Amino acid sequence: MNYGLESNGFDVYDVSDPTSPRKLGEYGPQGAGHDINVDPERDLLCCAYQSGQFIGFIIYDVSDPRNPTEIGRFDYTKRKSYDEANVGEEAFGAAHHGHFDPRRDLLVLGDERPQGVPGGKHVFDIGWKNGSLKNPVPVGFTVSPNARRMEDEYAERFDWTGHHFDIVPKGEATLVASADWHEGVVVYDITDPTTPTPVDRYRTDDGVSDIRVNDEVSQLGKAPMAWKTEYNEERDFIVASDTFTGLYTFELTS
C-alpha cells in the first residue's frame, strides 16, 4: 500500500526470489490507499482509498498479477457523507478495507473514522443480485452495537468506529468477526446481506488492571481497543489482538 497522497494506491512486487523483492510498478489513482485484500479463487483485488484523487474502493482483475486491471469502482464522494449523517445512518467516507465473501458474490467494506460519526460496515452486491464487479451496489449497512459520536479529544479518537475484520462462513450462516476498537471483538450476522446485525461481543480488556502501558498507547484512552481479527478456516478459530491487552483466540459456537 501507498498511503501518501502523491503516490499511486499500491505497488506490485515480484517475490520469486524472496531475499530480493523487485518492484514491478505502481497501480491505481494517486491518493491514500489504505488496504488491499485479494481473493485468490476469483483473482480479484479490492483496494480501499481514504483520501486523495479518489475516495472509495476499486476492484481489480489480478489473473495476471504483474498487470492488475481495473474492473469497477465505487466512488464515496457521490454518496451521503458521515458529516451529513446521524449515528447509525448509512453514510460513506474513509474507506478502510474490504473482504470478499468466500461463498457469495458480495464484498464487505468497512469505514474507519477517528472523530465525529463513527464509520460502519457496508455489504456490496458484486453479482449476488443486481450488482456486478463493474457496478457494485450497496445493499446493507451496520454500525457497532454501542456506536456513538466521537468527540475531538485524542483519547476518544477511533473509539466506536470499525476496524479490521474477517468473514467467517459457518454452515448456512455467514458471520463477520471484527475488532472494533473500544467495542472489543464484535460478531455480525450477514447471512441476510441486506440486514447485517451485531449478534455477540467480547470486551478485550482482560487483565488490564495489571498492565502498565507506554505513553503512546495510553493516549488512546482505556481498554478495550481491539485492533484486528483473523479467521483460520482450517482450525476453525479466530485470532484477535487488542492494543492494550494482547492476543486472544476465540471459537464460534451455536
Disulfide bonds with the S-S distance in Angstrom:
none
